[in-house]
Amino acid sequence: MAVNSELYPIKGIDVSVHNGRINFEQLKADSISFVIIKASEGTTLRDKKYRHNHRMATKSGMKVGAYHYFRKGSDGEAQARNFLRAVKGTHVDMPLIIDVEDWGNDRNVADSTALDNLVMMVHYLNQKGAGTMIYTNGDGYKKYYLNALEHLPLWLCSFKEPETLVSTGHVIQQYSHWGSVDGIKGEVDLNVFMGSAEAWDEWISKNQYDL
């Protein structure tokens, strides 16, 4: 899917240890403005390349975000503590992102239990002074975001043209899992900010966190 770059000029990617060695200078030269980096998962796992990727992305002049893969059946407060430990001492240019999806998760966990843990996690992070943001897809949007989290900014995964989805109010859209960019070998997730360059500057200016 092609995205209208005149309407949505701010491009980004999201990465984890699985993307291997990344050349952030090449990414920057390929008009990638931001990168969202996996920091943690569940109550104990931390991405081994978070700090390296964060350091190199920051050095290249890119804006940086951090995300945590949410385990639906795990205690929300314990997940929040793991996330905060993983990102401690780093600076991010957007709220801390909680990745909420069924893919790869325990499908036997009741939606109500998952939502309870998710709300608990958000509450704990907010208590510690960190803003929060939700990443999810269409199913998670209906099951979790609309139920209790509409007050938080949203990063939505959808393969539809961004201009057809503005009613969801999401800030960032992930529109492909199969992108290609300079600086990364293999496929990578592609994202756009849902607004102008001026709107982007204004949004990130309000969402700076030293963790």
Backbone as CSV, one residue per row, in Angstrom:
resi,resn,N_x,N_y,N_z,CA_x,CA_y,CA_z,C_x,C_y,C_z
1,MET,0.835,-1.192,0.000,0.000,0.000,0.000,0.874,1.249,0.000
2,ALA,0.554,2.193,-0.863,1.281,3.458,-0.906,0.571,4.482,-0.026
3,VAL,1.340,5.244,0.720,0.798,6.292,1.579,1.070,7.643,0.937
4,ASN,0.091,8.518,0.953,0.217,9.852,0.392,1.204,10.669,1.227
5,SER,2.408,10.866,0.701,3.452,11.534,1.473,3.212,13.027,1.615
6,GLU,2.339,13.588,0.788,2.001,15.003,0.956,1.100,15.189,2.175
7,LEU,0.191,14.242,2.386,-0.686,14.303,3.556,0.036,13.827,4.814
8,TYR,0.900,12.821,4.653,1.560,12.191,5.799,3.061,12.123,5.549
9,PRO,3.760,13.234,5.739,5.189,13.293,5.385,6.138,12.667,6.406
10,ILE,5.653,12.408,7.631,6.543,11.915,8.694,6.492,10.394,8.744
11,LYS,7.609,9.766,8.354,7.688,8.306,8.263,8.492,7.741,9.435
12,GLY,8.120,6.523,9.840,8.844,5.873,10.918,8.849,4.369,10.770
13,ILE,9.654,3.720,11.579,9.700,2.262,11.630,9.679,1.835,13.092
14,ASP,9.398,0.556,13.323,9.562,-0.014,14.661,10.449,-1.241,14.549
15,VAL,11.314,-1.414,15.552,12.341,-2.453,15.478,12.506,-3.153,16.819
16,SER,13.137,-4.310,16.746,13.514,-5.071,17.948,14.826,-5.780,17.650
17,VAL,15.258,-6.602,18.575,16.486,-7.368,18.383,16.420,-8.205,17.111
18,HIS,15.211,-8.584,16.696,15.043,-9.459,15.537,15.403,-8.771,14.224
19,ASN,15.521,-7.457,14.218,15.907,-6.745,12.994,17.417,-6.717,12.788
20,GLY,18.159,-7.284,13.726,19.599,-7.403,13.551,20.326,-6.075,13.619
21,ARG,21.436,-6.014,12.906,22.257,-4.802,12.912,21.592,-3.733,12.049
22,ILE,21.457,-2.536,12.606,20.753,-1.448,11.931,21.706,-0.275,11.722
23,ASN,21.698,0.273,10.504,22.473,1.471,10.207,21.531,2.671,10.278
24,PHE,21.536,3.367,11.399,20.583,4.450,11.611,20.889,5.675,10.760
25,GLU,22.140,5.870,10.397,22.474,6.980,9.503,21.837,6.766,8.132
26,GLN,21.836,5.529,7.657,21.191,5.226,6.378,19.676,5.385,6.487
27,LEU,19.115,4.995,7.622,17.680,5.186,7.830,17.317,6.661,7.753
28,LYS,18.093,7.475,8.433,17.852,8.912,8.433,17.932,9.468,7.017
29,ALA,18.920,9.014,6.255,19.086,9.474,4.879,17.947,8.992,3.978
30,ASP,17.267,7.926,4.397,16.133,7.384,3.636,14.812,8.005,4.080
31,SER,14.893,9.169,4.728,13.719,9.962,5.142,12.901,9.308,6.244
32,ILE,13.548,8.491,7.081,12.883,7.950,8.256,13.080,8.931,9.408
33,SER,11.976,9.454,9.936,12.047,10.502,10.959,12.044,9.965,12.380
34,PHE,11.411,8.788,12.583,11.335,8.263,13.939,11.448,6.751,13.950
35,VAL,11.894,6.235,15.074,11.988,4.797,15.270,11.430,4.463,16.647
36,ILE,10.604,3.437,16.698,10.043,2.957,17.956,10.697,1.609,18.262
37,ILE,11.354,1.526,19.407,12.247,0.412,19.713,11.655,-0.458,20.814
38,LYS,11.676,-1.760,20.608,11.215,-2.667,21.661,12.164,-2.602,22.844
39,ALA,11.573,-2.453,24.040,12.363,-2.399,25.271,12.172,-3.643,26.125
40,SER,10.925,-4.172,26.167,10.646,-5.233,27.133,9.411,-6.014,26.723
41,GLU,9.175,-7.089,27.482,8.025,-7.964,27.234,7.672,-8.684,28.528
42,GLY,6.371,-8.733,28.832,5.946,-9.451,30.023,6.570,-8.888,31.298
43,THR,6.828,-9.766,32.254,7.327,-9.322,33.558,8.842,-9.391,33.711
44,THR,9.537,-10.054,32.782,10.986,-10.231,32.960,11.817,-9.977,31.704
45,LEU,11.273,-10.218,30.526,12.082,-10.147,29.310,12.410,-8.700,28.947
46,ARG,13.666,-8.471,28.557,14.084,-7.167,28.046,14.818,-7.367,26.728
47,ASP,14.553,-6.480,25.780,15.191,-6.590,24.480,16.681,-6.264,24.615
48,LYS,17.527,-7.176,24.161,18.968,-7.041,24.360,19.570,-5.875,23.580
49,LYS,18.868,-5.402,22.559,19.449,-4.333,21.746,18.771,-2.987,21.978
50,TYR,17.891,-2.894,22.983,17.189,-1.629,23.183,18.163,-0.478,23.375
51,ARG,19.087,-0.608,24.295,19.964,0.518,24.621,20.895,0.870,23.459
52,HIS,21.410,-0.139,22.795,22.259,0.129,21.625,21.444,0.832,20.537
53,ASN,20.259,0.286,20.231,19.433,0.895,19.194,19.018,2.315,19.575
54,HIS,18.689,2.501,20.849,18.298,3.828,21.318,19.458,4.808,21.156
55,ARG,20.639,4.397,21.562,21.801,5.276,21.482,22.118,5.661,20.039
56,MET,22.098,4.696,19.140,22.451,4.972,17.751,21.364,5.778,17.039
57,ALA,20.108,5.516,17.356,19.024,6.288,16.758,19.085,7.739,17.209
58,THR,19.345,7.941,18.496,19.460,9.299,19.034,20.647,10.021,18.413
59,LYS,21.759,9.327,18.279,22.962,9.917,17.681,22.711,10.362,16.254
60,SER,21.866,9.630,15.533,21.583,9.960,14.131,20.635,11.146,13.985
61,GLY,20.018,11.554,15.103,19.085,12.675,15.063,17.636,12.283,14.873
62,MET,17.343,10.984,14.938,15.968,10.523,14.806,15.220,10.686,16.127
63,LYS,13.914,10.842,16.056,13.079,10.826,17.247,12.838,9.374,17.643
64,VAL,12.772,9.128,18.958,12.773,7.760,19.465,11.597,7.506,20.403
65,GLY,10.962,6.349,20.229,9.954,5.861,21.153,10.340,4.479,21.649
66,ALA,9.698,4.024,22.730,9.971,2.702,23.299,8.660,1.958,23.504
67,TYR,8.675,0.632,23.208,7.451,-0.143,23.415,7.698,-1.421,24.212
68,HIS,6.616,-1.872,24.835,6.606,-3.082,25.660,5.546,-4.019,25.095
69,TYR,5.932,-5.278,24.839,4.947,-6.266,24.385,4.189,-6.794,25.603
70,PHE,2.895,-6.541,25.613,2.029,-6.845,26.756,1.615,-8.310,26.756
71,ARG,1.857,-8.975,27.884,1.391,-10.358,28.073,0.059,-10.311,28.822
72,LYS,-0.989,-10.759,28.161,-2.354,-10.554,28.657,-2.612,-11.183,30.017
73,GLY,-1.958,-12.305,30.327,-2.226,-12.988,31.579,-1.291,-12.623,32.711
74,SER,-0.365,-11.694,32.470,0.630,-11.340,33.484,0.242,-10.068,34.227
75,ASP,0.607,-10.014,35.491,0.274,-8.891,36.351,0.714,-7.563,35.727
76,GLY,-0.217,-6.616,35.650,0.060,-5.352,34.993,1.122,-4.522,35.685
77,GLU,1.109,-4.514,37.010,2.096,-3.728,37.740,3.490,-4.305,37.551
78,ALA,3.607,-5.620,37.554,4.911,-6.257,37.352,5.432,-5.971,35.943
79,GLN,4.537,-5.942,34.958,4.955,-5.608,33.597,5.426,-4.154,33.515
80,ALA,4.719,-3.267,34.206,5.109,-1.860,34.208,6.503,-1.686,34.819
81,ARG,6.778,-2.389,35.901,8.089,-2.280,36.543,9.188,-2.776,35.601
82,ASN,8.906,-3.858,34.890,9.887,-4.375,33.939,10.156,-3.361,32.825
83,PHE,9.105,-2.745,32.322,9.228,-1.731,31.276,10.080,-0.557,31.769
84,LEU,9.781,-0.076,32.949,10.518,1.068,33.490,11.986,0.736,33.738
85,ARG,12.256,-0.477,34.180,13.657,-0.877,34.377,14.396,-0.931,33.033
86,ALA,13.690,-1.401,32.022,14.314,-1.542,30.704,14.690,-0.201,30.087
87,VAL,13.868,0.821,30.326,14.099,2.130,29.693,14.781,3.132,30.621
88,LYS,15.084,2.726,31.846,15.646,3.648,32.836,16.899,4.342,32.290
89,GLY,16.920,5.668,32.458,18.079,6.438,32.041,18.070,6.870,30.594
90,THR,17.002,6.546,29.855,16.925,6.957,28.453,15.870,8.040,28.272
91,HIS,15.977,8.746,27.152,15.029,9.799,26.799,14.174,9.307,25.644
92,VAL,12.861,9.566,25.704,11.973,9.225,24.597,11.189,10.457,24.173
93,ASP,10.780,10.449,22.913,10.091,11.589,22.319,8.597,11.350,22.141
94,MET,8.085,10.352,22.826,6.659,10.041,22.789,6.312,9.245,24.045
95,PRO,5.040,9.110,24.361,4.678,8.335,25.550,5.175,6.895,25.455
96,LEU,5.346,6.244,26.597,5.714,4.829,26.607,4.568,4.017,26.003
97,ILE,4.913,3.119,25.102,3.908,2.412,24.301,3.734,0.979,24.787
98,ILE,2.485,0.594,24.993,2.144,-0.778,25.375,1.533,-1.462,24.149
99,ASP,2.195,-2.508,23.678,1.791,-3.261,22.484,0.799,-4.346,22.914
100,VAL,-0.466,-4.167,22.528,-1.539,-5.066,22.964,-2.117,-5.779,21.752
101,GLU,-1.893,-7.094,21.671,-2.399,-7.856,20.534,-2.540,-9.323,20.917
102,ASP,-3.367,-10.030,20.153,-3.567,-11.449,20.396,-2.464,-12.293,19.772
103,TRP,-1.870,-11.785,18.677,-0.858,-12.561,17.976,0.317,-12.867,18.912
104,GLY,0.639,-14.138,19.054,1.736,-14.553,19.909,1.421,-14.546,21.389
105,ASN,0.180,-14.234,21.728,-0.207,-14.113,23.125,-1.019,-15.335,23.544
106,ASP,-1.362,-15.411,24.843,-2.134,-16.525,25.377,-3.615,-16.295,25.089
107,ARG,-4.160,-17.051,24.161,-5.548,-16.856,23.755,-6.550,-17.412,24.777
108,ASN,-6.058,-18.090,25.795,-6.951,-18.615,26.831,-7.247,-17.599,27.932
109,VAL,-6.557,-16.469,27.901,-6.794,-15.427,28.904,-8.061,-14.664,28.536
110,ALA,-8.968,-14.540,29.501,-10.217,-13.814,29.254,-9.931,-12.355,28.932
111,ASP,-10.744,-11.777,28.050,-10.562,-10.372,27.686,-10.658,-9.462,28.908
112,SER,-11.527,-9.822,29.845,-11.690,-8.995,31.048,-10.425,-9.016,31.900
113,THR,-9.776,-10.177,31.981,-8.526,-10.286,32.732,-7.428,-9.478,32.065
114,ALA,-7.339,-9.595,30.735,-6.334,-8.832,29.993,-6.537,-7.339,30.192
115,LEU,-7.793,-6.899,30.141,-8.074,-5.470,30.301,-7.725,-5.001,31.709
116,ASP,-8.031,-5.815,32.704,-7.675,-5.452,34.081,-6.165,-5.263,34.216
117,ASN,-5.394,-6.190,33.665,-3.935,-6.092,33.738,-3.423,-4.880,32.959
118,LEU,-4.057,-4.594,31.845,-3.658,-3.464,31.029,-3.916,-2.133,31.735
119,VAL,-5.085,-1.999,32.304,-5.413,-0.769,33.040,-4.475,-0.604,34.231
120,MET,-4.173,-1.709,34.894,-3.241,-1.675,36.029,-1.865,-1.187,35.577
121,MET,-1.420,-1.674,34.434,-0.120,-1.281,33.918,-0.085,0.209,33.587
122,VAL,-1.103,0.686,32.893,-1.189,2.101,32.547,-1.172,2.963,33.814
123,HIS,-1.963,2.554,34.803,-2.060,3.323,36.042,-0.705,3.407,36.744
124,TYR,0.023,2.311,36.794,1.312,2.297,37.470,2.311,3.199,36.746
125,LEU,2.364,3.107,35.417,3.278,3.942,34.649,2.960,5.419,34.836
126,ASN,1.672,5.739,34.817,1.266,7.133,35.013,1.641,7.632,36.398
127,GLN,1.475,6.780,37.406,1.865,7.149,38.770,3.348,7.479,38.864
128,LYS,4.147,6.812,38.045,5.594,7.019,38.058,6.021,8.164,37.145
129,GLY,5.049,8.875,36.581,5.351,10.059,35.797,5.558,9.846,34.318
130,ALA,5.257,8.648,33.830,5.426,8.355,32.412,4.082,8.429,31.687
131,GLY,4.048,9.148,30.576,2.866,9.116,29.736,2.762,7.760,29.062
132,THR,1.568,7.366,28.658,1.385,6.059,28.037,0.590,6.178,26.743
133,MET,0.818,5.221,25.880,0.199,5.156,24.565,-0.074,3.687,24.262
134,ILE,-1.107,3.398,23.496,-1.463,2.017,23.174,-1.188,1.727,21.704
135,TYR,-0.538,0.577,21.448,-0.445,0.025,20.098,-1.380,-1.166,20.020
136,THR,-2.189,-1.218,18.996,-3.033,-2.389,18.793,-3.544,-2.407,17.363
137,ASN,-4.262,-3.496,17.032,-4.888,-3.622,15.710,-6.396,-3.448,15.847
138,GLY,-7.124,-3.760,14.773,-8.569,-3.553,14.788,-9.284,-4.319,15.881
139,ASP,-8.877,-5.573,16.115,-9.518,-6.377,17.158,-9.250,-5.796,18.542
140,GLY,-7.994,-5.448,18.803,-7.648,-4.877,20.100,-8.289,-3.518,20.320
141,TYR,-8.451,-2.782,19.242,-9.118,-1.475,19.317,-10.529,-1.646,19.870
142,LYS,-11.225,-2.656,19.384,-12.601,-2.894,19.824,-12.650,-3.509,21.221
143,LYS,-11.746,-4.444,21.498,-11.825,-5.192,22.759,-11.258,-4.443,23.959
144,TYR,-10.239,-3.651,23.743,-9.546,-3.027,24.870,-9.585,-1.500,24.823
145,TYR,-9.154,-0.937,23.702,-9.017,0.520,23.642,-10.349,1.225,23.851
146,LEU,-11.393,0.785,23.153,-12.690,1.451,23.266,-13.347,1.213,24.624
147,ASN,-12.965,0.172,25.300,-13.590,-0.151,26.584,-13.118,0.737,27.725
148,ALA,-11.845,1.130,27.682,-11.318,1.803,28.882,-10.176,2.768,28.626
149,LEU,-9.674,2.836,27.396,-8.411,3.538,27.183,-8.474,4.630,26.119
150,GLU,-9.662,5.080,25.800,-9.820,6.070,24.733,-9.132,7.400,25.046
151,HIS,-8.824,7.638,26.301,-8.163,8.894,26.668,-6.681,8.884,26.321
152,LEU,-6.135,7.720,25.947,-4.718,7.610,25.624,-4.486,7.741,24.123
153,PRO,-3.331,8.283,23.722,-3.017,8.297,22.289,-2.881,6.874,21.767
154,LEU,-3.177,6.705,20.474,-3.240,5.375,19.869,-2.296,5.267,18.686
155,TRP,-1.585,4.143,18.652,-0.786,3.736,17.486,-1.535,2.528,16.918
156,LEU,-2.105,2.669,15.749,-2.995,1.658,15.187,-2.331,0.904,14.044
157,CYS,-2.432,-0.415,14.084,-1.992,-1.247,12.968,-3.180,-1.475,12.045
158,SER,-3.076,-0.986,10.834,-4.119,-1.198,9.826,-3.500,-1.050,8.448
159,PHE,-3.913,-1.912,7.534,-3.372,-1.871,6.182,-4.275,-1.094,5.230
160,LYS,-5.156,-0.274,5.780,-6.011,0.597,4.982,-5.351,1.965,4.843
161,GLU,-5.707,2.707,3.795,-5.148,4.034,3.595,-5.464,4.911,4.796
162,PRO,-4.474,5.632,5.319,-4.682,6.445,6.520,-5.868,7.395,6.423
163,GLU,-6.072,8.006,5.248,-7.143,8.990,5.122,-8.528,8.384,5.285
164,THR,-8.642,7.040,5.182,-9.938,6.386,5.380,-10.186,6.035,6.848
165,LEU,-9.205,6.292,7.721,-9.295,5.836,9.108,-9.200,6.971,10.125
166,VAL,-9.334,8.196,9.678,-9.119,9.315,10.595,-10.116,9.328,11.751
167,SER,-11.260,8.646,11.588,-12.279,8.654,12.650,-11.822,7.934,13.911
168,THR,-10.795,7.087,13.810,-10.309,6.381,14.999,-9.492,7.302,15.891
169,GLY,-9.018,8.396,15.344,-8.262,9.354,16.140,-6.850,8.923,16.476
170,HIS,-6.301,7.943,15.770,-4.959,7.477,16.111,-3.902,8.498,15.691
171,VAL,-2.792,8.459,16.420,-1.689,9.401,16.204,-0.693,8.858,15.188
172,ILE,-0.418,7.566,15.272,0.520,6.890,14.367,-0.183,5.675,13.778
173,GLN,0.088,5.404,12.504,-0.450,4.199,11.874,0.682,3.326,11.351
174,GLN,0.631,2.063,11.727,1.518,1.054,11.149,0.763,0.456,9.962
175,TYR,1.299,0.641,8.767,0.535,0.261,7.581,1.135,-0.903,6.795
176,SER,2.294,-1.398,7.233,2.892,-2.544,6.548,3.824,-3.288,7.488
177,HIS,3.840,-4.627,7.328,4.820,-5.457,8.031,5.944,-5.894,7.089
178,TRP,5.872,-5.466,5.846,6.756,-6.011,4.820,7.517,-4.918,4.080
179,GLY,7.868,-3.864,4.793,8.551,-2.738,4.176,10.029,-2.993,3.941
180,SER,10.618,-2.102,3.151,12.041,-2.156,2.864,12.611,-0.753,3.005
181,VAL,13.674,-0.623,3.797,14.316,0.678,3.998,15.824,0.498,3.970
182,ASP,16.520,1.567,3.608,17.977,1.533,3.670,18.412,1.449,5.132
183,GLY,19.372,0.595,5.391,19.900,0.484,6.742,19.461,-0.756,7.496
184,ILE,18.473,-1.496,6.938,18.005,-2.728,7.575,17.905,-3.825,6.518
185,LYS,18.466,-4.975,6.809,18.337,-6.120,5.917,17.032,-6.847,6.230
186,GLY,16.257,-7.128,5.219,15.003,-7.837,5.419,13.839,-6.888,5.602
187,GLU,12.679,-7.465,5.879,11.440,-6.697,5.979,11.333,-5.989,7.327
188,VAL,10.632,-4.866,7.310,10.479,-4.064,8.523,9.103,-3.420,8.511
189,ASP,8.566,-3.153,9.708,7.269,-2.479,9.832,7.410,-1.011,9.443
190,LEU,6.428,-0.518,8.683,6.412,0.876,8.255,5.273,1.626,8.930
191,ASN,5.537,2.880,9.300,4.574,3.703,10.027,4.556,5.120,9.478
192,VAL,3.441,5.808,9.725,3.373,7.242,9.441,2.699,7.953,10.612
193,PHE,3.109,9.200,10.818,2.410,10.072,11.746,1.188,10.624,11.029
194,MET,0.069,10.673,11.750,-1.200,11.045,11.126,-1.386,12.567,11.099
195,GLY,-0.487,13.260,10.418,-0.620,14.705,10.328,0.555,15.324,9.608
196,SER,0.614,16.621,9.645,1.645,17.382,8.958,2.947,17.381,9.752
197,ALA,3.998,17.893,9.118,5.271,18.039,9.813,5.150,18.999,10.990
198,GLU,4.339,20.040,10.818,4.122,21.000,11.893,3.387,20.359,13.062
199,ALA,2.388,19.544,12.740,1.641,18.843,13.791,2.543,17.851,14.523
200,TRP,3.444,17.219,13.798,4.406,16.294,14.411,5.298,17.019,15.414
201,ASP,5.852,18.142,14.996,6.709,18.913,15.889,5.969,19.319,17.157
202,GLU,4.722,19.702,16.989,3.916,20.114,18.145,3.643,18.927,19.063
203,TRP,3.330,17.767,18.469,2.998,16.582,19.277,4.198,16.107,20.082
204,ILE,5.351,15.981,19.425,6.504,15.466,20.168,6.995,16.478,21.202
205,SER,6.761,17.764,20.959,7.189,18.762,21.943,6.438,18.609,23.257
206,LYS,5.263,17.989,23.209,4.434,17.800,24.400,4.633,16.424,25.035
207,ASN,5.473,15.599,24.432,5.597,14.212,24.884,7.044,13.795,25.054
208,GLN,7.829,14.638,25.732,9.227,14.343,26.000,9.364,13.755,27.415
209,TYR,10.052,12.637,27.516,10.194,11.991,28.833,11.640,11.552,29.045
210,ASP,12.195,11.983,30.174,13.489,11.482,30.635,13.201,10.449,31.714
211,LEU,13.547,9.224,31.423,13.062,8.105,32.245,14.094,7.659,33.286
